């Protein structure tokens, strides 16, 4: 099963690479990019589009990493609180017995 999955992932990767290569070849028009404070030099349209997808994916990874780290810290804090409350409960049960 692992071999089949590896082969499928490899085929998907090759397919994405082929589509990206064809996209780059077909979109070779030079386009300058004007961002509010500067005008960047003319690059291929495919370069700008691929760069924007890459930067968007990177921003998504950073944002999700921040959220995951906050959730893990919250979970750790709650686990410590739970252990503390369990210890208190055990002490009160021992005293009342």
PyMOL commands that set and color helices and strands:
alter all, ss='L'
color gray80, all
select helices_A, chain A and resi 2-26+45-96
alter helices_A, ss='H'
color red, helices_A
select strands_A, chain A and resi 30-35+38-44
alter strands_A, ss='S'
color yellow, strands_A
deselect
rebuild
show_as cartoon
